[in-house]
Protein backbone atom coordinates (compact mmCIF):
# COMPACT_ATOMS: atom_id res chain seq x y z
CA UNK A 1 0.00 0.00 0.00
CA UNK A 2 1.37 3.46 -0.92
CA UNK A 3 2.25 6.07 1.71
CA UNK A 4 -0.58 8.30 0.51
CA UNK A 5 -3.11 5.48 0.79
CA UNK A 6 -1.92 4.75 4.35
CA UNK A 7 -2.31 8.43 5.28
CA UNK A 8 -5.83 8.55 3.84
CA UNK A 9 -6.80 5.42 5.78
CA UNK A 10 -5.43 6.90 9.02
CA UNK A 11 -7.42 10.10 8.50
CA UNK A 12 -10.57 8.08 7.74
CA UNK A 13 -10.18 5.91 10.85
CA UNK A 14 -9.48 8.96 13.03
CA UNK A 15 -12.65 10.66 11.75
CA UNK A 16 -14.62 7.46 12.32
CA UNK A 17 -13.38 7.18 15.92
CA UNK A 18 -14.43 10.78 16.60
CA UNK A 19 -17.85 10.12 15.09
CA UNK A 20 -18.23 6.98 17.21
CA UNK A 21 -17.34 8.95 20.35
CA UNK A 22 -19.97 11.56 19.52
CA UNK A 23 -22.55 8.80 18.94
CA UNK A 24 -21.70 7.08 22.26
CA UNK A 25 -22.07 10.37 24.14
CA UNK A 26 -25.38 11.02 22.38
CA UNK A 27 -26.68 7.57 23.24
CA UNK A 28 -25.61 8.02 26.87
CA UNK A 29 -27.57 11.26 27.05
CA UNK A 30 -30.54 9.53 25.39
CA UNK A 31 -30.37 6.82 28.05
CA UNK A 32 -30.74 9.46 30.75
CA UNK A 33 -33.88 11.04 29.32
CA UNK A 34 -35.62 8.25 27.40
CA UNK A 35 -36.86 4.71 28.12
CA UNK A 36 -34.14 2.05 28.00
CA UNK A 37 -35.85 0.15 25.19
CA UNK A 38 -35.07 3.07 22.85
CA UNK A 39 -31.31 2.45 23.12
CA UNK A 40 -31.15 -0.84 21.15
CA UNK A 41 -33.61 0.59 18.63
CA UNK A 42 -31.46 3.71 18.21
CA UNK A 43 -28.34 1.54 17.77
CA UNK A 44 -30.06 -0.54 15.11
CA UNK A 45 -31.23 2.56 13.20
CA UNK A 46 -27.75 4.12 13.38
CA UNK A 47 -26.15 0.92 12.10
CA UNK A 48 -28.60 0.69 9.18
CA UNK A 49 -27.97 4.35 8.30
CA UNK A 50 -24.23 3.75 8.39
CA UNK A 51 -24.43 0.68 6.15
CA UNK A 52 -26.75 2.39 3.67
CA UNK A 53 -25.11 5.81 3.35
CA UNK A 54 -21.76 6.00 5.12
CA UNK A 55 -20.01 2.67 4.42
CA UNK A 56 -18.30 3.82 1.19
CA UNK A 57 -14.57 4.40 1.50
CA UNK A 58 -14.27 7.87 -0.04
CA UNK A 59 -11.18 9.61 1.32
CA UNK A 60 -11.73 13.07 -0.16
CA UNK A 61 -14.25 15.90 -0.18
CA UNK A 62 -16.89 15.11 -2.80
CA UNK A 63 -17.45 18.87 -3.30
CA UNK A 64 -13.94 19.28 -4.79
CA UNK A 65 -13.10 19.44 -8.48
CA UNK A 66 -11.22 16.59 -10.12
CA UNK A 67 -7.69 17.78 -10.92
CA UNK A 68 -6.86 16.65 -14.45
CA UNK A 69 -4.59 18.23 -17.01
CA UNK A 70 -3.90 16.90 -20.49
CA UNK A 71 -1.19 17.59 -23.06
CA UNK A 72 -1.54 20.92 -24.84
CA UNK A 73 -1.58 19.06 -28.16
CA UNK A 74 -4.93 17.38 -27.34
CA UNK A 75 -7.73 19.10 -29.32
CA UNK A 76 -10.54 20.53 -27.22
CA UNK A 77 -13.90 21.90 -28.30
CA UNK A 78 -16.65 23.93 -26.68
CA UNK A 79 -20.08 22.28 -26.54
CA UNK A 80 -23.37 23.27 -24.96
CA UNK A 81 -26.29 21.39 -23.45
CA UNK A 82 -29.50 22.63 -25.06
CA UNK A 83 -32.80 20.96 -24.17
CA UNK A 84 -30.98 17.99 -22.60
CA UNK A 85 -28.91 17.44 -25.73
CA UNK A 86 -25.17 17.99 -26.11
CA UNK A 87 -24.51 20.12 -29.19
CA UNK A 88 -21.54 21.79 -30.82
CA UNK A 89 -20.74 25.41 -30.05
CA UNK A 90 -17.60 25.22 -32.22
CA UNK A 91 -17.48 23.78 -35.70
CA UNK A 92 -17.69 20.00 -35.35
CA UNK A 93 -14.59 18.05 -36.48
CA UNK A 94 -15.12 15.17 -38.88
CA UNK A 95 -12.67 12.58 -37.53
CA UNK A 96 -14.10 11.46 -34.18
CA UNK A 97 -15.03 7.86 -34.96
CA UNK A 98 -11.79 6.28 -33.70
CA UNK A 99 -11.05 8.89 -31.05
CA UNK A 100 -11.40 8.71 -27.27
CA UNK A 101 -13.87 11.42 -26.22
CA UNK A 102 -13.81 12.88 -22.70
CA UNK A 103 -16.23 15.64 -21.68
CA UNK A 104 -15.38 18.03 -18.86
CA UNK A 105 -18.61 18.95 -17.08
CA UNK A 106 -19.72 20.79 -13.95
CA UNK A 107 -22.23 18.77 -11.92
CA UNK A 108 -24.26 19.72 -8.88
CA UNK A 109 -26.09 17.05 -6.90
CA UNK A 110 -29.66 17.72 -5.86
CA UNK A 111 -30.81 17.04 -2.31
CA UNK A 112 -31.82 13.56 -3.48
CA UNK A 113 -28.30 13.17 -4.84
CA UNK A 114 -27.08 13.18 -1.25
CA UNK A 115 -29.05 9.98 -0.57
CA UNK A 116 -28.95 8.28 -3.97
CA UNK A 117 -26.02 7.96 -6.37
CA UNK A 118 -26.11 10.89 -8.83
CA UNK A 119 -25.54 9.87 -12.44
CA UNK A 120 -25.47 11.33 -15.92
CA UNK A 121 -27.43 9.68 -18.73
CA UNK A 122 -25.42 9.92 -21.96
CA UNK A 123 -27.21 8.61 -25.02
CA UNK A 124 -27.43 4.85 -24.43
CA UNK A 125 -25.11 4.99 -21.40
CA UNK A 126 -25.13 6.08 -17.77
CA UNK A 127 -22.13 7.14 -15.68
CA UNK A 128 -22.33 7.50 -11.92
CA UNK A 129 -20.55 9.72 -9.39
CA UNK A 130 -20.23 10.11 -5.64
CA UNK A 131 -23.22 10.99 -3.52
CA UNK A 132 -23.45 14.76 -3.01
CA UNK A 133 -20.85 15.27 -5.76
CA UNK A 134 -20.25 18.88 -6.75
CA UNK A 135 -17.77 20.39 -9.17
CA UNK A 136 -15.82 19.34 -12.23
CA UNK A 137 -16.13 15.73 -13.42
CA UNK A 138 -15.17 13.94 -16.64
CA UNK A 139 -17.58 11.85 -18.72
CA UNK A 140 -16.52 9.20 -21.22
CA UNK A 141 -18.36 9.66 -24.52
CA UNK A 142 -16.21 7.18 -26.46
CA UNK A 143 -18.28 5.06 -28.84
CA UNK A 144 -21.04 7.65 -29.28
CA UNK A 145 -19.33 9.97 -31.79
CA UNK A 146 -21.77 9.19 -34.59
CA UNK A 147 -24.79 10.33 -32.59
CA UNK A 148 -22.93 13.36 -31.26
CA UNK A 149 -22.03 14.48 -34.78
CA UNK A 150 -25.42 13.73 -36.29
CA UNK A 151 -28.12 15.20 -34.07
CA UNK A 152 -26.35 15.86 -30.78
CA UNK A 153 -26.09 13.48 -27.84
CA UNK A 154 -28.80 13.15 -25.21
CA UNK A 155 -27.29 14.29 -21.91
CA UNK A 156 -29.06 14.89 -18.62
CA UNK A 157 -28.52 14.35 -14.93
CA UNK A 158 -30.28 11.99 -12.54
CA UNK A 159 -30.25 13.35 -8.96
CA UNK A 160 -27.94 16.08 -10.27
CA UNK A 161 -27.87 19.01 -12.69
CA UNK A 162 -25.26 19.90 -15.30
CA UNK A 163 -23.90 23.29 -16.25
CA UNK A 164 -24.70 24.18 -19.86
CA UNK A 165 -21.09 24.65 -20.95
CA UNK A 166 -19.09 21.48 -21.69
CA UNK A 167 -15.53 21.08 -22.93
CA UNK A 168 -14.77 18.04 -25.09
CA UNK A 169 -11.23 16.58 -25.23
CA UNK A 170 -10.47 14.48 -28.31
CA UNK A 171 -7.64 11.96 -27.84
CA UNK A 172 -6.43 10.44 -31.08
CA UNK A 173 -4.12 7.76 -29.75
CA UNK A 174 -4.40 4.84 -32.20
CA UNK A 175 -5.75 1.53 -30.96
CA UNK A 176 -2.96 -0.95 -30.16
CA UNK A 177 -4.93 -4.03 -31.26
CA UNK A 178 -2.92 -4.35 -34.50
CA UNK A 179 0.42 -3.95 -32.70
CA UNK A 180 2.52 -6.37 -30.69
CA UNK A 181 1.22 -6.00 -27.12
CA UNK A 182 2.55 -7.24 -23.77
CA UNK A 183 0.47 -7.06 -20.59
CA UNK A 184 2.15 -6.98 -17.18
CA UNK A 185 -0.15 -8.43 -14.51
CA UNK A 186 1.04 -8.28 -10.88
CA UNK A 187 -1.54 -10.99 -10.04
CA UNK A 188 -3.43 -13.61 -11.98
CA UNK A 189 -6.62 -11.58 -12.53
CA UNK A 190 -5.16 -8.13 -13.26
CA UNK A 191 -4.88 -8.62 -17.02
CA UNK A 192 -8.54 -9.64 -17.26
CA UNK A 193 -9.78 -6.91 -14.90
CA UNK A 194 -8.00 -4.13 -16.75
CA UNK A 195 -7.73 -5.26 -20.34
CA UNK A 196 -9.74 -8.35 -21.31
CA UNK A 197 -11.68 -6.43 -23.95
CA UNK A 198 -8.48 -4.93 -25.32
CA UNK A 199 -6.43 -8.11 -25.47
CA UNK A 200 -9.27 -10.28 -26.74
CA UNK A 201 -9.49 -7.90 -29.75
CA UNK A 202 -5.73 -7.86 -30.43
CA UNK A 203 -3.75 -9.84 -32.96
CA UNK A 204 -0.52 -10.46 -31.04
CA UNK A 205 -0.59 -10.49 -27.23
CA UNK A 206 1.67 -11.81 -24.49
CA UNK A 207 0.71 -11.81 -20.79
CA UNK A 208 3.37 -11.83 -18.08
CA UNK A 209 2.12 -12.47 -14.52
CA UNK A 210 4.59 -11.61 -11.77
CA UNK A 211 3.24 -13.33 -8.64
CA UNK A 212 1.54 -16.54 -7.60
CA UNK A 213 -1.05 -14.65 -5.50
CA UNK A 214 -0.92 -17.28 -2.76
CA UNK A 215 -1.73 -15.21 0.34
CA UNK A 216 -5.12 -14.78 2.08
CA UNK A 217 -5.96 -18.43 1.54
CA UNK A 218 -8.15 -18.95 4.63
CA UNK A 219 -11.04 -20.06 2.43
CA UNK A 220 -9.13 -23.23 1.49
CA UNK A 221 -8.49 -24.21 5.12
CA UNK A 222 -12.10 -25.41 5.21
CA UNK A 223 -10.79 -28.41 3.22
CA UNK A 224 -8.86 -29.51 6.27
CA UNK A 225 -5.60 -27.94 5.15
CA UNK A 226 -3.10 -26.11 7.31
CA UNK A 227 -2.44 -22.42 6.64
CA UNK A 228 0.70 -23.30 4.68
CA UNK A 229 -1.03 -26.00 2.64
CA UNK A 230 -3.95 -23.66 1.87
CA UNK A 231 -1.55 -20.98 0.63
CA UNK A 232 0.28 -23.54 -1.52
CA UNK A 233 -3.00 -24.70 -3.05
CA UNK A 234 -4.14 -21.14 -3.74
CA UNK A 235 -0.78 -20.36 -5.35
CA UNK A 236 -1.12 -23.38 -7.63
CA UNK A 237 -4.68 -22.49 -8.58
CA UNK A 238 -3.89 -18.86 -9.39
CA UNK A 239 -0.78 -19.89 -11.29
CA UNK A 240 -2.99 -22.13 -13.41
CA UNK A 241 -5.47 -19.24 -13.81
CA UNK A 242 -2.73 -16.99 -15.17
CA UNK A 243 -1.82 -19.54 -17.85
CA UNK A 244 -5.23 -20.97 -18.76
CA UNK A 245 -7.84 -18.18 -18.58
CA UNK A 246 -6.22 -15.95 -21.26
CA UNK A 247 -7.11 -18.69 -23.76
CA UNK A 248 -10.76 -17.62 -23.27
CA UNK A 249 -9.69 -14.30 -24.77
CA UNK A 250 -7.73 -15.90 -27.59
CA UNK A 251 -4.23 -15.82 -26.05
CA UNK A 252 -2.50 -19.24 -26.28
CA UNK A 253 -0.50 -20.67 -23.38
CA UNK A 254 2.75 -20.21 -25.29
CA UNK A 255 2.17 -16.45 -25.09
CA UNK A 256 1.67 -16.51 -21.30
CA UNK A 257 4.44 -16.43 -18.71
CA UNK A 258 4.15 -16.94 -14.94
CA UNK A 259 7.20 -15.60 -13.07
CA UNK A 260 6.15 -17.15 -9.75
CA UNK A 261 7.28 -14.48 -7.28
CA UNK A 262 5.44 -14.21 -3.99
CA UNK A 263 2.48 -11.98 -3.26
CA UNK A 264 3.16 -8.77 -1.28
CA UNK A 265 6.90 -9.43 -1.27
CA UNK A 266 7.81 -7.32 -4.30
CA UNK A 267 8.27 -4.06 -2.31
CA UNK A 268 10.63 -5.78 0.14
CA UNK A 269 12.54 -7.29 -2.77
CA UNK A 270 12.94 -3.81 -4.29
CA UNK A 271 14.43 -2.46 -1.07
CA UNK A 272 16.93 -5.33 -0.71
CA UNK A 273 17.54 -6.52 -4.29
CA UNK A 274 20.18 -9.13 -3.38
CA UNK A 275 18.05 -10.98 -0.81
CA UNK A 276 15.58 -13.78 -1.52
CA UNK A 277 12.05 -13.25 -0.16
CA UNK A 278 9.98 -16.40 0.13
CA UNK A 279 6.24 -16.56 0.60
CA UNK A 280 4.73 -14.98 3.71
CA UNK A 281 2.28 -17.85 4.10
CA UNK A 282 3.12 -20.92 2.00
CA UNK A 283 6.67 -21.44 3.35
CA UNK A 284 7.91 -21.82 -0.24
CA UNK A 285 11.13 -20.16 -1.38
CA UNK A 286 11.67 -21.58 -4.87
CA UNK A 287 9.77 -19.81 -7.66
CA UNK A 288 10.41 -22.63 -10.15
CA UNK A 289 7.46 -24.58 -8.74
CA UNK A 290 5.14 -22.01 -10.42
CA UNK A 291 6.94 -22.02 -13.78
CA UNK A 292 6.17 -25.52 -14.98
CA UNK A 293 3.80 -24.34 -17.74
CA UNK A 294 6.12 -21.68 -19.18
CA UNK A 295 7.26 -22.20 -22.74
CA UNK A 296 9.97 -19.57 -22.30
CA UNK A 297 13.27 -20.15 -20.47
CA UNK A 298 14.03 -17.31 -18.04
CA UNK A 299 17.17 -16.18 -16.17
CA UNK A 300 15.78 -17.01 -12.70
CA UNK A 301 15.11 -20.61 -13.76
CA UNK A 302 18.74 -21.32 -12.94
CA UNK A 303 18.47 -20.68 -9.19
CA UNK A 304 14.74 -20.24 -8.44
CA UNK A 305 15.58 -17.46 -5.98
CA UNK A 306 12.90 -14.80 -5.45
CA UNK A 307 15.19 -11.76 -5.62
CA UNK A 308 14.67 -8.35 -7.18
CA UNK A 309 17.65 -8.84 -9.48
CA UNK A 310 16.08 -12.04 -10.80
CA UNK A 311 12.72 -10.31 -11.32
CA UNK A 312 14.30 -7.49 -13.33
CA UNK A 313 16.30 -10.00 -15.38
CA UNK A 314 13.14 -12.03 -16.08
CA UNK A 315 11.27 -8.93 -17.27
CA UNK A 316 14.19 -7.94 -19.49
CA UNK A 317 14.15 -11.43 -21.02
CA UNK A 318 10.39 -11.15 -21.65
CA UNK A 319 10.83 -7.79 -23.35
CA UNK A 320 13.55 -9.11 -25.60
CA UNK A 321 11.69 -12.32 -26.42
CA UNK A 322 8.20 -10.91 -27.14
CA UNK A 323 9.44 -7.53 -28.47
CA UNK A 324 6.22 -5.61 -27.73
CA UNK A 325 5.41 -2.27 -29.32
CA UNK A 326 2.95 -1.55 -26.50
CA UNK A 327 3.22 -2.55 -22.83
CA UNK A 328 0.03 -2.53 -20.72
CA UNK A 329 0.76 -2.22 -16.99
CA UNK A 330 -0.38 -0.57 -13.73
CA UNK A 331 -0.41 3.22 -13.49
CA UNK A 332 2.42 4.19 -11.10
CA UNK A 333 0.68 7.33 -9.78
CA UNK A 334 -2.97 6.19 -9.65
CA UNK A 335 -2.93 2.51 -8.58
CA UNK A 336 -1.71 2.29 -4.93
CA UNK A 337 -1.44 -1.50 -4.56
CA UNK A 338 2.10 -2.24 -3.34
CA UNK A 339 2.68 -5.09 -5.81
CA UNK A 340 1.38 -2.93 -8.65
CA UNK A 341 3.74 -0.08 -7.78
CA UNK A 342 6.66 -2.52 -7.55
CA UNK A 343 5.71 -4.01 -10.93
CA UNK A 344 6.15 -0.65 -12.63
CA UNK A 345 9.45 -0.09 -10.79
CA UNK A 346 10.77 -3.47 -11.95
CA UNK A 347 9.64 -2.80 -15.52
CA UNK A 348 11.44 0.54 -15.76
CA UNK A 349 14.63 -1.02 -14.39
CA UNK A 350 14.35 -3.85 -16.91
CA UNK A 351 13.79 -1.28 -19.65
CA UNK A 352 17.16 0.35 -18.95
CA UNK A 353 18.86 -3.04 -19.45
CA UNK A 354 16.83 -4.29 -22.40
CA UNK A 355 17.97 -4.36 -26.02
CA UNK A 356 14.30 -3.99 -27.05
CA UNK A 357 12.40 -0.75 -26.38
CA UNK A 358 8.59 -0.51 -26.64
CA UNK A 359 7.03 2.59 -28.17
CA UNK A 360 4.06 3.22 -25.88
CA UNK A 361 2.80 2.41 -22.39
CA UNK A 362 -0.90 1.82 -21.72
CA UNK A 363 -1.40 2.32 -17.97
CA UNK A 364 -4.36 0.96 -16.02
CA UNK A 365 -5.74 1.32 -12.49
CA UNK A 366 -7.47 -1.66 -10.86
CA UNK A 367 -7.33 0.09 -7.46
CA UNK A 368 -7.47 3.73 -6.33
CA UNK A 369 -6.00 5.67 -3.44
CA UNK A 370 -9.17 7.32 -2.30
CA UNK A 371 -12.27 5.62 -3.72
CA UNK A 372 -12.92 1.87 -3.39
CA UNK A 373 -16.09 1.98 -5.53
CA UNK A 374 -14.69 3.35 -8.80
CA UNK A 375 -15.93 2.78 -11.42
CA UNK A 376 -19.10 3.78 -9.62
CA UNK A 377 -22.57 2.72 -10.67
CA UNK A 378 -23.84 -0.48 -12.25
CA UNK A 379 -22.06 -3.13 -14.29
CA UNK A 380 -22.33 -2.83 -18.08
CA UNK A 381 -22.38 0.99 -17.95
CA UNK A 382 -19.62 3.39 -18.99
CA UNK A 383 -16.44 4.36 -17.17
CA UNK A 384 -15.97 8.03 -16.30
CA UNK A 385 -12.53 9.26 -15.28
CA UNK A 386 -11.66 8.35 -11.68
CA UNK A 387 -11.28 10.91 -8.90
CA UNK A 388 -8.00 12.84 -9.12
CA UNK A 389 -7.57 15.13 -6.14
CA UNK A 390 -3.84 15.67 -6.70
CA UNK A 391 -2.39 16.72 -10.01
CA UNK A 392 -1.32 13.83 -12.22
CA UNK A 393 1.11 13.70 -15.16
CA UNK A 394 -0.43 15.13 -18.34
CA UNK A 395 -1.05 11.83 -20.14
CA UNK A 396 -3.17 11.12 -23.18
CA UNK A 397 -6.07 8.69 -22.81
CA UNK A 398 -7.33 5.68 -24.70
CA UNK A 399 -10.73 4.10 -24.04
CA UNK A 400 -11.55 0.69 -25.47
CA UNK A 401 -15.26 0.12 -26.20
CA UNK A 402 -16.57 -3.36 -25.35
CA UNK A 403 -19.53 -4.90 -27.14
CA UNK A 404 -22.21 -6.70 -25.16
CA UNK A 405 -20.63 -10.04 -26.14
CA UNK A 406 -17.21 -8.88 -24.95
CA UNK A 407 -18.69 -7.72 -21.65
CA UNK A 408 -20.28 -11.14 -21.15
CA UNK A 409 -17.04 -12.91 -22.09
CA UNK A 410 -15.14 -10.69 -19.67
CA UNK A 411 -17.56 -11.56 -16.86
CA UNK A 412 -17.04 -15.26 -17.60
CA UNK A 413 -13.26 -14.81 -17.59
CA UNK A 414 -13.47 -13.19 -14.16
CA UNK A 415 -15.75 -15.94 -12.87
CA UNK A 416 -13.05 -18.48 -13.79
CA UNK A 417 -10.58 -16.69 -11.48
CA UNK A 418 -10.33 -18.67 -8.26
CA UNK A 419 -9.63 -15.54 -6.22
CA UNK A 420 -12.98 -14.04 -7.29
CA UNK A 421 -15.02 -17.16 -6.49
CA UNK A 422 -14.92 -17.12 -2.68
CA UNK A 423 -18.28 -16.29 -1.04
CA UNK A 424 -18.84 -12.77 0.23
CA UNK A 425 -18.80 -12.35 4.05
CA UNK A 426 -22.24 -12.23 5.67
CA UNK A 427 -21.74 -8.60 6.74
CA UNK A 428 -21.08 -7.54 3.14
CA UNK A 429 -24.09 -9.50 1.89
CA UNK A 430 -26.30 -7.80 4.49
CA UNK A 431 -24.87 -4.37 3.61
CA UNK A 432 -25.73 -4.95 -0.04
CA UNK A 433 -29.31 -5.91 0.83
CA UNK A 434 -29.69 -2.74 2.88
CA UNK A 435 -28.21 -0.57 0.11
CA UNK A 436 -30.38 -2.26 -2.49
CA UNK A 437 -33.56 -1.63 -0.48
CA UNK A 438 -32.80 1.90 0.72
CA UNK A 439 -30.58 3.44 -1.95
CA UNK A 440 -31.44 1.50 -5.12
CA UNK A 441 -27.96 0.12 -5.74
CA UNK A 442 -27.71 -3.00 -7.91
CA UNK A 443 -25.15 -5.74 -8.37
CA UNK A 444 -24.84 -7.91 -11.48
CA UNK A 445 -26.43 -11.33 -11.81
CA UNK A 446 -23.13 -12.79 -13.02
CA UNK A 447 -21.65 -13.06 -9.54
CA UNK A 448 -21.13 -11.57 -6.07
CA UNK A 449 -17.56 -10.33 -6.28
CA UNK A 450 -17.32 -6.54 -6.41
CA UNK A 451 -15.01 -6.68 -9.43
CA UNK A 452 -17.87 -8.07 -11.53
CA UNK A 453 -19.62 -4.75 -10.95
CA UNK A 454 -16.53 -2.57 -11.30
CA UNK A 455 -14.67 -4.21 -14.18
CA UNK A 456 -17.39 -5.45 -16.55
CA UNK A 457 -18.19 -2.20 -18.33
CA UNK A 458 -18.72 -0.60 -21.72
CA UNK A 459 -15.25 0.91 -21.51
CA UNK A 460 -11.73 -0.05 -20.51
CA UNK A 461 -9.65 3.03 -19.72
CA UNK A 462 -5.90 3.55 -20.19
CA UNK A 463 -3.46 6.41 -19.73
CA UNK A 464 -0.98 6.50 -22.61
CA UNK A 465 2.69 7.51 -22.45
CA UNK A 466 5.16 7.60 -25.30
CA UNK A 467 8.61 6.16 -24.60
Secondary structure, 3 states (H helix, E strand, C coil): CCHHHHHHHHHHHHHHHHHHHHHHHHHHHHHHHCCCHHHHHHHHHHHHHHHHHHCCCECCCCCCCCCCCCCCCCEEEEEEECCCEEEECCCCCCCCCCCEEEEEEEEEECCHHHCCCCEEEECCEEEECCCCCEEEEEEECCCCHHHHHHCCEEEEEECEEECCEEEEEEECCCCCCCCEEEEEECCCCHHHHHHHHHHHCCCEEEEEEEECCCCCCHHHHHHCCCHHHHHHHHHHHHHHHHHHHHHHHCCCHHHEEEEEECCCCHHHHHHCCCCCCCCCCCCCCEHHHHCCCCCCCCHHHHCCECCHHHHHHHHHHHHHHHCCCEEEEECCCCCCCHHHHHHHHHHHHHHHHCCCCCCEEEEECCCCCCECCCCCCCCCCCCCCCCCCCCCCCCEEEEEECCHHHHHHHHHHHHHCHHHCCCCCHHHHHHHHHHHHHHCCCCCCCCCCHHHHHCCCCEEEEEEEEC
